[in-house]
């Protein structure tokens, strides 16, 4: 592994710290001693070809998958040791944007956004719930979609609504799983812009899983490349783009 460490990485608080993470499915070793740190307030892009373990990595972070080895610290807590109640509390601080969007097709946009608020922010009044929903819809540019069904939305609109549902609970950490997959270039750029807006507006720290170089270029404060389930290179966008490594060049040139 090649590591380019900055002064910021040394001094800033790490909201996620992963050490020697391993995950297998049967005889297939997907993650091999993966280590990384997410710095408070940054967008960290995890880049790599399909099958390199990118999505498995973030599913392990929220314990949708249980790792076979290594440690994952999230906001100072070892997730492997948490009981179900404490894990649930920690997950409330993490927004997870699934690749599919995972909207409830039988619910309107309003009902999709109400669902996590009513479960997690139980102290809110009906007025506060309505105001929060309007706020996040305006922030993703879809205030007029309030009463629409998911089936009435385009792919890009569904992704925006999924983002709105993710940020409606004010998460501290955002995990994006291939946020621009299946979208046209213009819509992909808009989603990348929203990721940056969310970082600034909500002060989030984010891991962005992608193989979309333009998404990486538009959002990354720092990049980690995975290859064959291992960390291959860590650095800035500029360092990746200037690398003479043929594997790196195959992505960036």
C-alpha positions as CSV (number, residue, x, y, z in Angstrom):
1,X,0.0,0.0,0.0
2,X,1.2,3.5,-0.8
3,X,0.2,6.1,1.8
4,X,0.3,9.8,1.4
5,X,-0.3,11.3,4.9
6,X,-1.1,15.0,5.3
7,X,-0.8,17.2,8.4
8,X,-4.6,17.4,8.5
9,X,-4.9,13.6,8.8
10,X,-2.4,13.6,11.6
11,X,-4.1,16.3,13.7
12,X,-7.8,16.1,12.9
13,X,-10.3,14.0,14.8
14,X,-11.1,10.7,13.1
15,X,-14.9,10.0,13.1
16,X,-14.3,6.5,11.6
17,X,-11.1,4.5,12.1
18,X,-10.8,1.0,10.5
19,X,-7.8,-1.2,11.2
20,X,-7.0,-4.5,9.4
21,X,-10.5,-5.2,8.3
22,X,-11.2,-8.6,6.8
23,X,-14.3,-10.0,5.2
24,X,-14.9,-13.3,3.3
25,X,-17.9,-14.9,1.7
26,X,-17.2,-18.6,1.7
27,X,-13.7,-19.1,0.2
28,X,-13.7,-15.7,-1.5
29,X,-11.7,-13.1,0.5
30,X,-13.2,-9.8,-0.3
31,X,-11.4,-7.4,2.1
32,X,-7.8,-8.1,3.2
33,X,-6.4,-6.0,6.1
34,X,-8.1,-2.8,5.0
35,X,-7.3,0.2,7.1
36,X,-8.5,3.8,6.7
37,X,-9.5,6.9,8.7
38,X,-12.3,9.3,8.0
39,X,-11.4,12.8,9.1
40,X,-14.0,15.0,10.7
41,X,-15.7,17.1,8.0
42,X,-14.2,15.5,4.9
43,X,-15.5,13.8,1.8
44,X,-13.5,10.6,1.5
45,X,-13.9,8.8,-1.8
46,X,-13.3,5.1,-1.9
47,X,-12.5,4.3,-5.5
48,X,-12.1,1.0,-7.3
49,X,-13.4,-1.4,-9.9
50,X,-16.5,-3.5,-9.3
51,X,-15.8,-6.4,-7.0
52,X,-13.0,-4.8,-5.0
53,X,-15.1,-4.8,-1.8
54,X,-16.1,-1.1,-1.7
55,X,-19.8,-1.7,-0.9
56,X,-18.9,-4.5,1.6
57,X,-16.7,-2.0,3.4
58,X,-19.4,0.5,4.2
59,X,-21.9,-2.2,5.1
60,X,-19.4,-3.5,7.6
61,X,-19.2,0.1,9.1
62,X,-22.9,0.0,10.0
63,X,-22.8,-3.7,10.8
64,X,-25.2,-4.7,8.0
65,X,-22.4,-7.2,7.5
66,X,-20.2,-8.6,10.3
67,X,-16.4,-8.5,9.6
68,X,-14.3,-11.6,10.0
69,X,-11.4,-9.7,11.6
70,X,-10.1,-6.2,12.4
71,X,-11.7,-3.3,14.2
72,X,-14.1,-0.5,13.2
73,X,-14.4,2.5,15.5
74,X,-17.3,4.9,14.7
75,X,-17.4,8.1,16.7
76,X,-15.1,6.5,19.2
77,X,-17.0,3.3,19.7
78,X,-16.1,-0.2,18.6
79,X,-19.1,-1.3,16.6
80,X,-18.4,-5.1,17.1
81,X,-18.9,-4.8,20.8
82,X,-22.2,-2.8,20.8
83,X,-25.4,-4.4,21.8
84,X,-28.5,-4.0,19.6
85,X,-29.8,-1.0,21.4
86,X,-26.5,0.9,21.4
87,X,-25.9,-0.1,17.8
88,X,-29.3,1.3,16.9
89,X,-28.5,4.6,18.6
90,X,-25.2,4.9,16.8
91,X,-26.9,4.2,13.4
92,X,-29.2,7.1,14.0
93,X,-26.1,9.3,13.6
94,X,-25.2,7.8,10.2
95,X,-27.0,8.4,6.9
96,X,-26.7,5.6,4.4
97,X,-27.6,6.2,0.8
98,X,-28.2,2.8,-0.8
99,X,-27.3,2.4,-4.5
100,X,-30.9,1.6,-5.3
101,X,-32.2,4.5,-3.2
102,X,-34.4,2.1,-1.3
103,X,-37.6,4.3,-1.2
104,X,-40.8,2.7,0.0
105,X,-42.8,2.4,-3.2
106,X,-46.2,2.3,-1.4
107,X,-45.5,5.6,0.3
108,X,-45.6,9.2,-1.0
109,X,-42.5,11.3,-0.8
110,X,-43.8,12.9,2.3
111,X,-44.5,9.6,4.0
112,X,-41.1,8.3,3.0
113,X,-39.5,11.3,4.8
114,X,-41.9,11.1,7.8
115,X,-41.0,7.5,8.4
116,X,-37.5,8.0,9.9
117,X,-38.5,11.2,11.7
118,X,-41.3,9.5,13.5
119,X,-39.1,6.6,14.5
120,X,-36.0,8.6,15.5
121,X,-37.1,12.1,16.4
122,X,-40.1,11.2,18.5
123,X,-40.1,14.6,20.4
124,X,-41.0,16.6,17.2
125,X,-44.5,18.1,16.8
126,X,-46.5,17.6,13.6
127,X,-45.6,21.2,12.6
128,X,-41.9,20.6,13.2
129,X,-42.0,17.4,11.1
130,X,-43.7,19.2,8.2
131,X,-41.2,22.0,8.4
132,X,-38.3,19.7,8.4
133,X,-39.6,17.8,5.4
134,X,-40.1,20.9,3.4
135,X,-36.6,22.1,4.4
136,X,-34.8,19.0,3.2
137,X,-36.9,18.8,0.0
138,X,-36.0,22.4,-0.8
139,X,-32.3,21.6,-0.1
140,X,-32.4,18.9,-2.8
141,X,-34.5,21.0,-5.2
142,X,-37.7,19.0,-5.1
143,X,-40.2,20.8,-2.8
144,X,-42.9,20.3,-5.4
145,X,-42.6,16.4,-5.2
146,X,-44.1,16.3,-1.7
147,X,-47.2,14.2,-2.6
148,X,-45.8,12.2,-5.5
149,X,-45.2,8.5,-5.4
150,X,-41.8,7.1,-6.1
151,X,-43.1,5.6,-9.4
152,X,-43.8,9.1,-10.6
153,X,-40.2,10.2,-10.2
154,X,-37.2,9.9,-12.6
155,X,-34.1,8.1,-11.6
156,X,-32.4,11.4,-10.7
157,X,-35.4,12.6,-8.7
158,X,-35.6,9.3,-6.8
159,X,-31.9,9.7,-5.9
160,X,-32.6,13.2,-4.6
161,X,-35.5,12.1,-2.5
162,X,-33.4,9.3,-1.1
163,X,-30.8,11.9,-0.2
164,X,-33.5,14.0,1.5
165,X,-34.7,11.0,3.5
166,X,-31.1,10.3,4.6
167,X,-30.4,13.9,5.8
168,X,-33.8,14.5,7.4
169,X,-32.5,13.1,10.7
170,X,-29.4,15.3,10.6
171,X,-26.8,12.6,10.5
172,X,-23.2,13.3,11.5
173,X,-21.8,10.8,9.0
174,X,-22.9,10.1,5.5
175,X,-22.2,6.8,3.6
176,X,-22.9,7.0,-0.1
177,X,-23.0,3.7,-2.1
178,X,-22.4,4.4,-5.8
179,X,-24.5,7.6,-5.7
180,X,-24.3,8.3,-9.5
181,X,-24.7,4.8,-10.8
182,X,-27.3,4.6,-13.6
183,X,-27.6,8.3,-14.0
184,X,-26.8,10.4,-17.1
185,X,-23.8,12.8,-16.9
186,X,-25.8,15.9,-16.2
187,X,-27.8,14.3,-13.4
188,X,-24.6,12.7,-12.0
189,X,-23.0,16.1,-11.8
190,X,-26.1,17.4,-10.0
191,X,-25.9,14.6,-7.4
192,X,-22.2,15.3,-6.9
193,X,-23.1,18.9,-6.3
194,X,-25.7,17.9,-3.7
195,X,-23.1,15.8,-1.9
196,X,-20.9,18.8,-1.6
197,X,-23.9,21.0,-0.5
198,X,-24.8,18.5,2.2
199,X,-21.2,18.4,3.5
200,X,-21.2,22.2,3.9
201,X,-24.8,22.7,5.1
202,X,-25.0,19.8,7.5
203,X,-21.2,19.6,8.5
204,X,-21.1,15.9,7.6
205,X,-18.2,13.6,7.3
206,X,-18.7,11.3,4.3
207,X,-17.5,8.1,2.7
208,X,-18.4,8.0,-1.0
209,X,-18.2,4.6,-2.7
210,X,-17.8,5.0,-6.5
211,X,-16.1,3.9,-9.6
212,X,-17.3,7.1,-11.3
213,X,-14.2,9.2,-11.8
214,X,-16.2,12.4,-12.4
215,X,-18.0,11.9,-9.1
216,X,-14.6,11.4,-7.5
217,X,-13.2,14.6,-9.1
218,X,-16.2,16.6,-8.1
219,X,-16.6,15.5,-4.4
220,X,-13.3,14.2,-3.0
221,X,-11.2,15.9,-0.4
222,X,-9.2,12.7,-0.3
223,X,-9.2,9.4,-2.2
224,X,-8.5,5.8,-1.2
225,X,-8.2,3.3,-4.0
226,X,-9.0,-0.4,-3.4
227,X,-7.5,-3.1,-5.5
228,X,-8.2,-6.8,-5.0
229,X,-9.7,-6.1,-1.6
230,X,-6.7,-4.1,-0.3
231,X,-5.8,-0.4,0.0
232,X,-3.6,0.4,-3.0
233,X,-3.1,4.2,-2.7
234,X,-4.2,7.0,-0.4
235,X,-3.9,10.6,-1.5
236,X,-5.4,13.8,-2.9
237,X,-7.1,14.1,-6.3
238,X,-4.0,15.9,-7.6
239,X,-1.7,13.2,-6.4
240,X,-3.9,10.6,-8.1
241,X,-4.1,12.5,-11.4
242,X,-0.3,13.1,-11.5
243,X,0.6,9.5,-10.6
244,X,2.6,7.6,-13.2
245,X,1.4,4.2,-11.9
246,X,-0.3,2.5,-14.8
247,X,-3.1,1.1,-12.6
248,X,-3.9,4.7,-11.4
249,X,-3.6,6.1,-14.9
250,X,-6.1,3.5,-16.2
251,X,-8.7,5.3,-14.1
252,X,-7.6,9.0,-14.4
253,X,-6.1,9.3,-17.9
